[in-house]
Amino acid sequence: ENPELPDALKAKGIIFLGPPAVSMAALGDKIGSSLIAQAADVPTLPWSGSHVKIPPESSLISIPDEIYRAACVYTTEEAIASCQVVGYPAMIKASWGGGGKGIRKVHNDDEVRAL
């Protein structure tokens, strides 16, 4: 699950039997992978970026920065607003890495503020 692996192996002349680095990076990123799923009409759970759509004519090799940023939550107040839209209880998770260690369940606005 390390997007650097395919490129590092290629640089040494080793063929990697797996997804390319760009695919690993996109799917390892919770925000990017959810946006790609939505673009492919794959049902997703409600989240802070449910309202964000990738235009059908866009290439899914990379997600435009402005679209990616629109799916992100940057402040406590944005997190609270997003949780209110999604509904409590909600899960708060960093968008990249952590192996599930950073997931927190919240039941109300005060718990969001505390995290």
C-alpha positions, 0 to 999 in steps of 0.5 A: 500500500505504499505508492513509492514501491512501484516507482522504486522497483521500476527504477531498479528494473524490477517489474511490479505486479500490482497497481501503479503508484498513482492508483495506490495513492488515489485509493489510499487517500480516503477523500480521493478514493471516495470522490473516485467512487462517487464519480463512478456512481458507486454508493458511498456512506454520507461524508463531508464530501458527499456533495462534491462531484467530479465532472464526467469529462474529468480524468480520474488520474488526478483530482483537481485541487479545487474539487479535492479541497471542497470535500475537505473539512478544515476547521472545527466549525466545518467538522460540526456542520458536516456531522450535523448534515451526516447525522450523529453518531459520526466518525472522524478520521484523518484522510490519509494513513493511520491504519484505523488508529485515528478513527473517533466516534462522536455523538454530538457537537461538543465531542467534535469540539473536544477532538 
